[in-house]
Amino acid sequence: MTFLAIDAQKSLFTLQKSQVEFEQMLILNQVNWCTKQMNTITQTYNEMEDAGQDPGDPEDDPYFIQLQQMEEQLQTRKSNLDSQITLLNEEINSCKTMTNNNIKQACGLNLLGS
């Protein structure tokens, strides 16, 4: 019967992993948005330069700098989530192994008792 408790724990880890993966997806969407905004700023600066104006460097733009910093923070958060997902996968696999071993052991004990 121990395998039921271990399987329940595995289910909790699986649920937690799904939540972390959802958060990871949200982070990736934010990273993509930041990248798109930075590309738009760069394109605007390039268009101004092509029109003969001297807009300067887009990397000096305060909003561009803010987007870069946000992207870096999001990438760091994504890396942390990747690590959490890896650990949860290891725990899930460990629970699967323990469940299988406990089932085999219970079946073996039942055969010996027959």
URQUI-V173424 format. One line per field, one symbol per residue. ss: DSSP state (H for helix, E for strand, - for the rest). psi: psi as a letter, one per 20 degrees, with the letter a starting at -180 (. if undefined). Layout:
ss: ???
psi: ???
This chain:
ss: -HHHHHHHHHHHHHHHHHHHHHHHHHHHHHHHHHHHHHHHHHHHHHHHHH-------HHH-HHHHHHHHHHHHHHHHHHHHHHHHHHHHHHHHHHHHHHHHHHHHHHHHHHHH-
psi: ihhgghhggghghgggghghhghgggghggghggggghhggggggghgghjjrniaphiiphhgggggggggghhggggghgggggghgggghghgghggghgggghghhhhi.
